[in-house]
């Protein structure tokens, strides 16, 4: 593994999302919202990985911004799952906290990158 904090955190988060998706499907018999969550939650890390190997600064910024947007969408799905009683408060707070932390890091990266242009 490398020492890239955002890559590491987004990979760990994607693993949590995959496991949450499995839980929602197997235990809660929920298939629609969990699929949306799986798509957006794993897309964060995929876009971060693409950004790391971007061919230009603007490509890097674009991919990181897409990761930020996917993270924001993921927060929406997590909150919706909580408000519809698919997640209890403890589950919600844990995964929502991790996703919020990722969004803060991505926000900082995009802002710093844009400001340095």
Backbone torsions as a table, in degrees:
resi	resn	phi	psi	omega
1	UNK	NA	155.4	177.9
2	UNK	-97.6	-178.1	-177.7
3	UNK	-102.5	28.2	-179.5
4	UNK	-86.1	109.2	-173.7
5	UNK	-60.6	-48.1	-176.8
6	UNK	-67.4	-36.2	177.5
7	UNK	-65.4	-45.2	-179.6
8	UNK	-63.1	-47.8	-179.2
9	UNK	-65.3	-39.0	-179.7
10	UNK	-70.4	-32.7	175.7
11	UNK	-67.8	-46.3	178.3
12	UNK	-61.4	-38.6	178.5
13	UNK	-66.1	-42.1	178.7
14	UNK	-60.3	-39.1	177.8
15	UNK	-63.3	-42.4	176.6
16	UNK	-61.3	-40.6	-179.8
17	UNK	-64.4	-42.8	178.2
18	UNK	-60.8	-44.7	179.7
19	UNK	-67.1	-37.9	176.5
20	UNK	-64.7	-41.1	176.9
21	UNK	-59.2	-44.3	178.6
22	UNK	-61.1	-43.2	178.6
23	UNK	-61.7	-47.3	-178.3
24	UNK	-62.6	-39.3	179.7
25	UNK	-72.8	-47.0	-174.8
26	UNK	-76.2	-44.9	-174.0
27	UNK	-91.7	-38.3	-174.6
28	UNK	-101.8	-8.1	-178.7
29	UNK	54.9	40.6	179.3
30	UNK	-108.8	125.4	-172.7
31	UNK	-121.1	-22.6	-174.2
32	UNK	-86.4	-57.3	-179.1
33	UNK	-64.7	-38.4	-178.8
34	UNK	-64.2	-31.8	177.6
35	UNK	-69.4	-40.3	176.6
36	UNK	-62.5	-44.2	178.2
37	UNK	-61.4	-43.0	179.2
38	UNK	-61.1	-44.4	-178.5
39	UNK	-63.4	-52.4	-176.5
40	UNK	-72.7	-38.3	-177.0
41	UNK	-68.2	-32.5	177.8
42	UNK	-87.2	-20.4	178.6
43	UNK	-67.7	-26.7	179.5
44	UNK	-56.6	-55.8	-178.6
45	UNK	-65.4	-35.6	178.8
46	UNK	-62.7	-42.3	179.0
47	UNK	-71.1	-35.6	175.0
48	UNK	-61.9	-44.7	178.8
49	UNK	-61.1	-41.7	177.0
50	UNK	-64.2	-39.9	-179.0
51	UNK	-63.1	-37.8	-179.1
52	UNK	-59.1	-32.8	-179.8
53	UNK	-107.1	27.1	179.9
54	UNK	-62.2	149.6	-178.9
55	UNK	-88.2	-7.8	177.7
56	UNK	-155.0	167.0	177.8
57	UNK	-63.2	-40.2	179.9
58	UNK	-68.4	-35.1	175.7
59	UNK	-65.5	-42.5	176.6
60	UNK	-58.1	-49.9	-179.1
61	UNK	-60.7	-43.9	179.8
62	UNK	-60.5	-47.7	-178.6
63	UNK	-65.4	-38.6	178.1
64	UNK	-67.5	-36.2	177.8
65	UNK	-67.9	-38.5	175.7
66	UNK	-62.2	-42.0	177.2
67	UNK	-60.4	-41.1	177.2
68	UNK	-60.8	-45.2	179.4
69	UNK	-64.6	-40.7	178.0
70	UNK	-64.3	-36.5	178.0
71	UNK	-64.7	-43.1	177.5
72	UNK	-62.7	-40.8	177.0
73	UNK	-63.7	-40.8	180.0
74	UNK	-61.1	-40.1	176.4
75	UNK	-59.6	-38.5	177.3
76	UNK	-60.3	-50.0	-177.9
77	UNK	-64.4	-38.1	178.1
78	UNK	-63.1	-45.6	179.1
79	UNK	-64.2	-40.5	178.6
80	UNK	-63.1	-42.0	177.7
81	UNK	-62.9	-36.0	177.7
82	UNK	-69.2	-46.6	-177.6
83	UNK	-68.9	-17.5	177.1
84	UNK	-103.9	15.8	172.7
85	UNK	67.6	22.3	173.3
86	UNK	-84.6	-22.7	175.7
87	UNK	-121.1	138.4	173.8
88	UNK	-82.2	174.4	-174.2
89	UNK	-61.6	-41.0	-179.9
90	UNK	-63.7	-46.2	178.0
91	UNK	-61.7	-45.4	-179.7
92	UNK	-59.4	-51.6	-176.2
93	UNK	-61.5	-38.3	-178.4
94	UNK	-65.7	-53.9	-175.6
95	UNK	-74.4	-34.7	178.0
96	UNK	-65.0	-40.2	177.7
97	UNK	-61.3	-44.2	178.2
98	UNK	-63.0	-42.4	-178.9
99	UNK	-68.0	-39.6	177.5
100	UNK	-63.2	-38.9	177.5
101	UNK	-63.3	-44.2	177.2
102	UNK	-59.4	-44.9	-179.2
103	UNK	-62.4	-39.1	178.0
104	UNK	-63.6	-42.6	178.8
105	UNK	-64.7	-45.6	179.8
106	UNK	-63.9	-37.6	177.2
107	UNK	-62.2	-44.6	178.9
108	UNK	-62.9	-43.1	179.6
109	UNK	-62.8	-47.0	-177.6
110	UNK	-67.0	-40.3	-179.6
111	UNK	-65.8	-46.7	-180.0
112	UNK	-62.3	-43.2	-179.6
113	UNK	-64.7	-44.6	-179.7
114	UNK	-65.5	-41.3	-179.4
115	UNK	-67.2	-23.6	-177.7
116	UNK	-89.9	1.3	179.1
117	UNK	-78.7	NA	NA
